[in-house]
Amino acid sequence: MSINQHLVIISLDSLGFRDIDEHQSELPTLNKLVNGGTWVKEVRGIYPTLTYPSHTTIITGQYPSVHGIINNTKIQPERRSPDWFWYQKDVKSTTLYDLARKRGFTTSAFLWPVTAGSKINYNLAEIFPNRIWTNQVLVSLKASSPLFILEMNKKYGKLRNGIRQPELDDFITACAVDTIKNKKPNLTLLHLVDMDSMRHRYGVRSDDAMEALHRLDNHVKQVIDATKEAGTFEDTNFVILGDHYQINVEKMIHLNTMFAQRGWLTSKPDQTFKKDWSVMAKTCDGSTYIYTRNFSQLDRLKEVVSAVEGVEKVYYASEAAALGADPNCTLMVEAKAGYYFTDESDRASVVEKVLPEMMGDADRYRGVHGYSPDKPGYKTTLVFNGPMIRANHTVEKANLVDEAPTFAKLLGLKFDKPIAGDAIDDVFLDSGLE
């Protein structure tokens, strides 16, 4: 079987198995893609199920413990808003887009996490200004393809309203459509965040989240139509995927507040803490890392944390590493469904209810992710459609690490080193394809 020269991967942030399972008939584009292609129904995510680690796994086929993106944000306890893992230089594994570039393929990416400073030909990196002396345009220019982003801003900047949704997805989709029509890249990576944003603020199954799902279905149609206008549709395989799902929450756990009460760190009024900490929590929302320095009471620490309301399980570092999480943590703590962690160090109580009037404030949510991928009803999902893909077919289960080798196979590429995932051969028309 011949290999196709074009692959479009669209990540619908927080898309879960339930979204397609329960709403397929209401989503004309996704419905058509599922019926005409292969739906990998339940995809097990990685730990922690956060956007940046997940998207890096999706294009490396490795777990966070190997590719190095072990959280969304970096350990900067003195900063209320830590820097994110924006830059590809932090990725320790081979990426799909670098494999494609080495083959001579043209690559493009739109808000795909952890691609700032990469060699993607047409890159609109996901990065935002995190210092008072910078602004969005300057930060984006430095991290992306400068002439390309200036051209896109000139054409479509009016669609955007800062990083607010759904306007941001409107802007990003317009940029992707323009690029597909005019540049015809071999590999396109598109990350749309509308539904994830609505779930955080209004709840997982809220009307706002479902309206976002319908908007996303239309964005997918716009991208497919762009390949038709470009004349590349017949040669394009499409992938629609989720990176994780979400779970509704009612309470938050502030472990650093407890550590401050025990004298293990010194809290500051802005909810950060001083640099002389011996124990600190670093949130992944539905789970949290705990790091220690010059601290020997590890069994006591585990016992204290395990007793906190809303804590489901506490893992030692070796167990966390075996699950694919940061091998350099001291402990990894899993919250019960309905709870999530913050890094705040000076709250009135360690466990606090999330009230409706808090919505819109930092770290206040109605839905979150970051939990263990094995939480019940928490699987993401994956849809393939195109000339190399079996029609009207389903695969029951796969792992997030299996996606990268499958994508590589769609472009006739192979990873240069062994990776954790295996290609999902059952999606291919000719499953004997090498």
RODO-2510 file (C-alpha; in nm, 4 decimals, decimal comma):
residues 434
     n   res          X          Y          Z
     1     m     0,0000     0,0000     0,0000
     2     s     0,1280     0,3467    -0,0839
     3     i     0,1857     0,6007     0,1918
     4     n    -0,0080     0,9265     0,1907
     5     q     0,1872     1,2481     0,2041
     6     h    -0,0488     1,4527     0,4245
     7     l    -0,1571     1,4065     0,7853
     8     v    -0,3812     1,6435     0,9832
     9     i    -0,3975     1,5864     1,3607
    10     i    -0,6594     1,7877     1,5497
    11     s    -0,6549     1,7804     1,9298
    12     l    -0,9868     1,8754     2,0886
    13     d    -0,8648     1,9459     2,4392
    14     s    -1,0548     1,7387     2,7041
    15     l    -1,2452     1,5299     2,4461
    16     g    -1,3572     1,2134     2,6214
    17     f    -1,5029     0,8794     2,5152
    18     r    -1,8382     0,9939     2,6554
    19     d    -1,8503     1,2932     2,4211
    20     i    -1,8637     1,0785     2,1087
    21     d    -2,0451     0,7884     2,2715
    22     e    -2,3353     1,0072     2,3870
    23     h    -2,3366     1,2896     2,1313
    24     q    -2,2172     1,1419     1,8022
    25     s    -2,5515     1,1882     1,6253
    26     e    -2,5537     1,5622     1,7125
    27     l    -2,2060     1,6183     1,5669
    28     p    -2,2321     1,5976     1,1875
    29     t    -1,8588     1,6150     1,1137
    30     l    -1,7401     1,3762     1,3840
    31     n    -2,0292     1,1423     1,3038
    32     k    -1,9178     1,1266     0,9411
    33     l    -1,5537     1,0724     1,0401
    34     v    -1,6438     0,7912     1,2821
    35     n    -1,8746     0,6139     1,0366
    36     g    -1,6319     0,6491     0,7465
    37     g    -1,3229     0,5667     0,9499
    38     t    -1,1977     0,3922     1,2628
    39     w    -1,2968     0,4986     1,6121
    40     v    -1,0555     0,3943     1,8869
    41     k    -1,3136     0,4196     2,1589
    42     e    -1,1312     0,4298     2,4922
    43     v    -0,7772     0,5658     2,5125
    44     r    -0,5913     0,5425     2,8429
    45     g    -0,4035     0,8629     2,9166
    46     i    -0,0755     0,9201     3,0988
    47     y    -0,0079     1,0240     3,4583
    48     p    -0,0653     1,3049     3,5291
    49     t    -0,3450     1,3580     3,2738
    50     l    -0,2480     1,7182     3,2014
    51     t    -0,2392     1,8978     2,8662
    52     y     0,1355     1,9548     2,8241
    53     p     0,2575     1,6097     2,9331
    54     s    -0,0244     1,4496     2,7286
    55     h     0,0460     1,6409     2,4065
    56     t     0,4153     1,5602     2,4372
    57     t     0,3310     1,1904     2,4781
    58     i     0,1000     1,2133     2,1745
    59     i     0,3900     1,3143     1,9482
    60     t     0,6755     1,1186     2,1120
    61     g     0,5146     0,7884     2,2163
    62     q     0,6884     0,8170     2,5550
    63     y     0,5704     0,8658     2,9126
    64     p     0,6446     1,1928     3,0976
    65     s     0,9164     1,0197     3,3025
    66     v     1,1071     0,9742     2,9744
    67     h     1,0130     1,2768     2,7593
    68     g     1,0621     1,5156     3,0504
    69     i     0,7391     1,7193     3,0423
    70     i     0,6181     1,5979     3,3799
    71     n     0,3715     1,8834     3,4470
    72     n     0,2165     2,1834     3,2749
    73     t     0,4281     2,4282     3,4741
    74     k     0,7772     2,4401     3,6190
    75     i     0,8796     2,4287     3,9846
    76     q     0,9020     2,7989     4,0724
    77     p     0,7575     2,8212     4,4242
    78     e     0,8440     3,1896     4,4558
    79     r     0,6178     3,2763     4,1594
    80     r     0,2378     3,2969     4,1835
    81     s     0,2207     3,2207     3,8102
    82     p     0,5040     2,9809     3,7212
    83     d     0,6342     2,9477     3,3677
    84     w     0,4848     2,6679     3,1588
    85     f     0,6843     2,4083     2,9663
    86     w     0,6469     2,6147     2,6492
    87     y     0,9757     2,5332     2,4771
    88     q     1,0679     2,2220     2,2821
    89     k     1,4173     2,2347     2,4318
    90     d     1,2674     2,0765     2,7465
    91     v     1,1542     1,7679     2,5496
    92     k     1,4072     1,4847     2,5872
    93     s     1,2554     1,2527     2,3235
    94     t     1,2243     1,2544     1,9430
    95     t     0,9078     1,4261     1,8203
    96     l     0,6893     1,3332     1,5253
    97     y     0,7421     1,6765     1,3693
    98     d     1,1217     1,6436     1,3830
    99     l     1,0996     1,2987     1,2215
   100     a     0,8838     1,4510     0,9473
   101     r     1,1238     1,7417     0,8950
   102     k     1,4214     1,5065     0,8600
   103     r     1,2298     1,3247     0,5854
   104     g     1,1936     1,6577     0,4052
   105     f     0,8260     1,7049     0,4910
   106     t     0,6790     2,0490     0,5582
   107     t     0,5377     2,0860     0,9092
   108     s     0,2888     2,3237     1,0699
   109     a     0,1524     2,3606     1,4225
   110     f    -0,1142     2,5800     1,5765
   111     l    -0,1117     2,6190     1,9562
   112     w     0,0373     2,2711     1,9910
   113     p     0,1912     2,2637     2,3403
   114     v     0,5672     2,2557     2,3985
   115     t     0,6636     2,3590     2,0430
   116     a     0,8012     2,7081     2,1138
   117     g     1,1464     2,7487     1,9628
   118     s     1,1082     2,4343     1,7495
   119     k     1,2043     2,3955     1,3829
   120     i     0,8430     2,3528     1,2677
   121     n     0,8136     2,5388     0,9351
   122     y     0,4876     2,7212     1,0147
   123     n     0,4511     2,7426     1,3901
   124     l     0,2096     2,9463     1,5964
   125     a     0,3333     2,8305     1,9360
   126     e     0,1227     2,8102     2,2508
   127     i     0,2875     3,0616     2,4804
   128     f     0,1621     3,3652     2,6684
   129     p     0,3349     3,6600     2,8362
   130     n     0,4217     3,5718     3,1950
   131     r     0,6274     3,8748     3,2896
   132     i     0,4952     4,2278     3,3269
   133     w     0,7549     4,3626     3,0825
   134     t     0,6517     4,1395     2,7917
   135     n     0,3492     4,1331     2,5655
   136     q     0,1732     3,8659     2,3585
   137     v     0,3055     3,9701     2,0171
   138     l     0,6702     3,9908     2,1290
   139     v     0,6540     3,6604     2,3172
   140     s     0,4864     3,4826     2,0247
   141     l     0,7328     3,6247     1,7721
   142     k     1,0304     3,5010     1,9709
   143     a     0,8830     3,1524     2,0141
   144     s     0,7161     3,0961     1,6758
   145     s     0,7891     3,1464     1,3062
   146     p     0,8131     3,5298     1,3032
   147     l     0,7121     3,6182     0,9471
   148     f     0,4372     3,3569     0,9555
   149     i     0,2845     3,4814     1,2801
   150     l     0,2968     3,8431     1,1593
   151     e     0,1122     3,7399     0,8438
   152     m    -0,1493     3,5443     1,0405
   153     n    -0,2007     3,8298     1,2885
   154     k    -0,2451     4,0757     1,0057
   155     k    -0,5044     3,8559     0,8356
   156     y    -0,6946     3,7126     1,1322
   157     g    -0,5893     3,8991     1,4476
   158     k    -0,9286     4,0720     1,4595
   159     l    -1,0902     3,7357     1,5403
   160     r    -0,8932     3,7084     1,8643
   161     n    -0,9761     3,8530     2,2054
   162     g    -0,6558     3,7887     2,3998
   163     i    -0,6624     3,4222     2,5038
   164     r    -1,0394     3,4138     2,5617
   165     q    -1,2527     3,1351     2,4211
   166     p    -1,4212     3,0717     2,1837
   167     e    -1,2475     3,3580     1,9961
   168     l    -0,9011     3,2053     2,0308
   169     d    -1,0117     2,8824     1,8606
   170     d    -1,1747     3,0893     1,5833
   171     f    -0,8402     3,2615     1,5243
   172     i    -0,6334     2,9416     1,5403
   173     t    -0,8687     2,7566     1,3038
   174     a    -0,8583     3,0437     1,0542
   175     c    -0,4760     3,0328     1,0618
   176     a    -0,4731     2,6543     1,0099
   177     v    -0,7226     2,6764     0,7219
   178     d    -0,5183     2,9499     0,5512
   179     t    -0,1954     2,7500     0,5916
   180     i    -0,3430     2,4246     0,4600
   181     k    -0,4810     2,6052     0,1538
   182     n    -0,1703     2,8099     0,0775
   183     k     0,1245     2,6078     0,2122
   184     k    -0,0094     2,2483     0,1884
   185     p     0,2027     2,1192     0,4804
   186     n     0,2598     1,7436     0,5013
   187     l     0,1980     1,7435     0,8764
   188     t    -0,0479     1,9750     1,0497
   189     l    -0,0906     1,9774     1,4292
   190     l    -0,3891     2,1770     1,5592
   191     h    -0,4829     2,2200     1,9267
   192     l    -0,8278     2,3628     2,0095
   193     v    -0,9040     2,4503     2,3718
   194     d    -1,2615     2,5875     2,3772
   195     m    -1,4293     2,2864     2,5429
   196     d    -1,1555     2,2401     2,8028
   197     s    -1,1929     2,6053     2,9050
   198     m    -1,5718     2,5725     2,9370
   199     r    -1,5428     2,2530     3,1412
   200     h    -1,3027     2,4156     3,3862
   201     r    -1,5379     2,7060     3,4415
   202     y    -1,8885     2,5587     3,4069
   203     g    -1,8549     2,1832     3,4609
   204     v    -1,7854     1,8762     3,2507
   205     r    -2,1353     1,8101     3,1136
   206     s    -2,2544     2,1721     3,1308
   207     d    -2,4500     2,3344     2,8489
   208     d    -2,1504     2,5625     2,7913
   209     a    -1,9204     2,2620     2,7425
   210     m    -2,1648     2,0928     2,5054
   211     e    -2,2023     2,4122     2,3016
   212     a    -1,8229     2,4196     2,2742
   213     l    -1,8243     2,0586     2,1496
   214     h    -2,0587     2,1634     1,8679
   215     r    -1,8329     2,4592     1,7829
   216     l    -1,5362     2,2217     1,7678
   217     d    -1,7229     1,9921     1,5313
   218     n    -1,7626     2,2897     1,2975
   219     h    -1,3931     2,3805     1,3258
   220     v    -1,3013     2,0255     1,2226
   221     k    -1,5267     2,0677     0,9161
   222     q    -1,3509     2,3947     0,8262
   223     v    -1,0129     2,2187     0,8333
   224     i    -1,1348     1,9256     0,6215
   225     d    -1,2888     2,1691     0,3710
   226     a    -0,9530     2,3494     0,3521
   227     t    -0,7835     2,0298     0,2291
   228     k    -1,0507     2,0024    -0,0409
   229     e    -0,9776     2,3574    -0,1551
   230     a    -0,6048     2,2851    -0,1443
   231     g    -0,6501     1,9743    -0,3603
   232     t    -0,4907     1,7539    -0,0924
   233     f    -0,8051     1,5924     0,0536
   234     e    -0,7709     1,2606    -0,1336
   235     d    -0,4142     1,2280    -0,0052
   236     t    -0,4844     1,3308     0,3577
   237     n    -0,5391     1,1123     0,6622
   238     f    -0,7213     1,2867     0,9467
   239     v    -0,6925     1,2250     1,3193
   240     i    -0,9248     1,3751     1,5817
   241     l    -0,8147     1,3098     1,9378
   242     g    -0,8511     1,4072     2,3004
   243     d    -0,5610     1,4488     2,5399
   244     h    -0,7563     1,3719     2,8587
   245     y    -1,1117     1,4005     2,9933
   246     q    -1,2313     1,6008     3,2976
   247     i    -1,4058     1,5338     3,6306
   248     n    -1,6380     1,7717     3,8192
   249     v    -1,5021     1,9079     4,1487
   250     e    -1,6501     2,0634     4,4620
   251     k    -1,3532     2,0933     4,6978
   252     m    -0,9864     2,1905     4,6797
   253     i    -0,6947     2,0702     4,8903
   254     h    -0,4165     2,3123     4,9874
   255     l    -0,1319     2,0837     5,1027
   256     n     0,1189     2,3694     5,1210
   257     t    -0,1059     2,5367     5,3801
   258     m    -0,0710     2,2219     5,5939
   259     f     0,3054     2,2103     5,5348
   260     a     0,3292     2,5747     5,6472
   261     q     0,1350     2,4905     5,9644
   262     r     0,3914     2,2174     6,0385
   263     g     0,6875     2,4500     5,9773
   264     w     0,8034     2,2660     5,6627
   265     l     0,7744     2,5812     5,4518
   266     t     0,7195     2,9518     5,5194
   267     s     0,4085     3,0919     5,3531
   268     k     0,3782     3,4384     5,2015
   269     p     0,0588     3,6496     5,1736
   270     d     0,0445     3,6035     4,7946
   271     q     0,0075     3,2234     4,8498
   272     t     0,3672     3,1494     4,7417
   273     f     0,6357     3,0537     4,9934
   274     k     0,9960     3,1324     5,0780
   275     k     1,2921     2,9513     4,9259
   276     d     1,3864     2,7753     5,2496
   277     w     1,1187     2,5025     5,2154
   278     s     1,1880     2,1429     5,3109
   279     v     0,8539     2,0018     5,1860
   280     m     0,6402     2,1449     4,9033
   281     a     0,3431     2,0408     4,6938
   282     k     0,3386     2,1091     4,3198
   283     t    -0,0096     2,0699     4,1819
   284     c    -0,1215     1,8711     3,8783
   285     d    -0,4856     1,9557     3,9706
   286     g    -0,6340     1,6064     4,0153
   287     s    -0,3033     1,4872     4,1574
   288     t    -0,0025     1,6605     4,3059
   289     y     0,3687     1,6011     4,3329
   290     i     0,5417     1,6455     4,6666
   291     y     0,9105     1,7383     4,6683
   292     t     1,1432     1,7423     4,9711
   293     r     1,4876     1,8780     5,0596
   294     n     1,6932     1,7682     5,3621
   295     f     1,3860     1,5942     5,4998
   296     s     1,4024     1,2452     5,6478
   297     q     1,0522     1,1812     5,7852
   298     l     0,9164     1,0312     5,4629
   299     d     0,6940     0,7672     5,6206
   300     r     0,5526     1,0312     5,8553
   301     l     0,4952     1,2647     5,5600
   302     k     0,3096     0,9942     5,3710
   303     e     0,0981     0,9179     5,6772
   304     v     0,0079     1,2860     5,7305
   305     v    -0,0843     1,3417     5,3661
   306     s    -0,2837     1,0162     5,3453
   307     a    -0,5033     1,1354     5,6343
   308     v    -0,6139     1,4552     5,4546
   309     e    -0,9773     1,4661     5,3424
   310     g    -1,0097     1,3948     4,9706
   311     v    -0,6783     1,2098     4,9314
   312     e    -0,7311     0,8754     4,7574
   313     k    -0,3793     0,7355     4,7316
   314     v    -0,0182     0,8333     4,7986
   315     y     0,2669     0,6872     4,5897
   316     y     0,6371     0,6817     4,6672
   317     a     0,8769     0,8113     4,3975
   318     s     0,9529     0,4639     4,2614
   319     e     0,5798     0,3946     4,2228
   320     a     0,5221     0,7342     4,0562
   321     a     0,8078     0,6657     3,8122
   322     a     0,6619     0,3221     3,7317
   323     l     0,3351     0,5001     3,6434
   324     g     0,5263     0,7292     3,4061
   325     a     0,5282     1,0381     3,6299
   326     d     0,8228     1,2454     3,7561
   327     p     1,0893     1,0075     3,8966
   328     n     1,2392     1,3006     4,0902
   329     c     0,9347     1,3614     4,3110
   330     t     0,9291     1,2357     4,6702
   331     l     0,5584     1,1447     4,6687
   332     m     0,2714     1,1558     4,4186
   333     v    -0,0742     1,2133     4,5647
   334     e    -0,4012     1,1220     4,3934
   335     a    -0,7222     1,3067     4,4836
   336     k    -1,0621     1,1431     4,5070
   337     a    -1,3062     1,2408     4,2311
   338     g    -1,4615     1,5727     4,3318
   339     y    -1,1385     1,7078     4,4841
   340     y    -0,8332     1,8790     4,3375
   341     f    -0,5082     2,0323     4,4639
   342     t    -0,3729     2,3879     4,4619
   343     d    -0,0272     2,5183     4,5576
   344     e    -0,1641     2,7845     4,7948
   345     s     0,0241     2,8186     5,1213
   346     d    -0,1847     3,0487     5,3408
   347     r    -0,5530     2,9521     5,3290
   348     a    -0,7838     2,9419     5,6307
   349     s    -0,8209     2,5643     5,6008
   350     v    -0,6420     2,2812     5,4220
   351     v    -0,9616     2,1636     5,2502
   352     e    -1,1987     2,4256     5,1154
   353     k    -1,5233     2,4268     4,9201
   354     v    -1,5197     2,5752     4,5697
   355     l    -1,7959     2,8348     4,5628
   356     p    -1,9718     2,9672     4,2485
   357     e    -1,8553     3,3237     4,3190
   358     m    -1,4923     3,2051     4,2970
   359     m    -1,5232     3,1205     3,9270
   360     g    -1,2930     3,3372     3,7172
   361     d    -1,0307     3,3536     3,9929
   362     a    -0,6987     3,1721     3,9479
   363     d    -0,7098     2,8001     4,0363
   364     r    -1,0872     2,7969     4,0925
   365     y    -1,2643     2,5355     3,8831
   366     r    -1,5811     2,3308     3,8439
   367     g    -1,4045     2,0646     3,6364
   368     v    -1,0410     1,9523     3,6326
   369     h    -0,8075     1,6814     3,5051
   370     g    -0,4617     1,5603     3,6073
   371     y    -0,5932     1,2503     3,7838
   372     s    -0,4745     0,8941     3,7344
   373     p    -0,5765     0,7737     3,3864
   374     d    -0,7448     0,4768     3,5566
   375     k    -1,0170     0,6807     3,7285
   376     p    -1,3555     0,5286     3,6312
   377     g    -1,5258     0,6849     3,3262
   378     y    -1,2224     0,9019     3,2560
   379     k    -1,0898     0,7743     2,9212
   380     t    -1,0182     0,9965     2,6238
   381     t    -1,0786     0,8910     2,2621
   382     l    -0,9354     0,8882     1,9080
   383     v    -1,0811     0,8929     1,5545
   384     f    -0,8995     0,8117     1,2273
   385     n    -1,0310     0,8772     0,8778
   386     g    -0,8641     0,8783     0,5381
   387     p    -0,7373     0,6699     0,2467
   388     m    -0,5191     0,4437     0,4658
   389     i    -0,7868     0,3876     0,7327
   390     r    -1,0467     0,1135     0,7689
   391     a    -1,4038     0,2408     0,7271
   392     n    -1,6912     0,1792     0,9687
   393     h    -1,4563     0,0096     1,2153
   394     t    -1,3943     0,0339     1,5896
   395     v    -1,1043    -0,0529     1,8155
   396     e    -1,2072    -0,0915     2,1790
   397     k    -0,8924     0,0221     2,3612
   398     a    -0,5499     0,1776     2,3157
   399     n    -0,2994     0,3859     2,5121
   400     l    -0,1991     0,7476     2,4549
   401     v     0,1607     0,6309     2,3964
   402     d     0,0353     0,4253     2,0976
   403     e    -0,0664     0,7348     1,9030
   404     a     0,2787     0,8628     1,7961
   405     p     0,3951     0,5371     1,6314
   406     t     0,0576     0,5120     1,4540
   407     f     0,0941     0,8672     1,3213
   408     a     0,4509     0,7937     1,2116
   409     k     0,3275     0,4915     1,0186
   410     l     0,0671     0,7068     0,8402
   411     l     0,3541     0,9193     0,7044
   412     g     0,5893     0,6265     0,6392
   413     l     0,8182     0,7310     0,9247
   414     k     0,9828     0,5338     1,2044
   415     f     1,1124     0,6510     1,5402
   416     d     1,4908     0,6212     1,5618
   417     k     1,4859     0,4666     1,9123
   418     p     1,2483     0,2230     2,0852
   419     i     0,9466     0,3995     2,2359
   420     a     0,6847     0,2976     2,4924
   421     g     0,3939     0,2830     2,2475
   422     d     0,3014     0,0427     1,9694
   423     a     0,1260     0,1352     1,6456
   424     i    -0,2479     0,0620     1,6496
   425     d    -0,2263    -0,1637     1,3430
   426     d    -0,5968    -0,2467     1,3478
   427     v    -0,6855     0,1016     1,2162
   428     f    -0,5081     0,0449     0,8828
   429     l    -0,6790    -0,0837     0,5670
   430     d    -0,3796    -0,3084     0,5176
   431     s    -0,2783    -0,4080     0,8700
   432     g     0,0315    -0,5756     0,7268
   433     l     0,1631    -0,2332     0,6252
   434     e     0,5314    -0,1854     0,7069
***
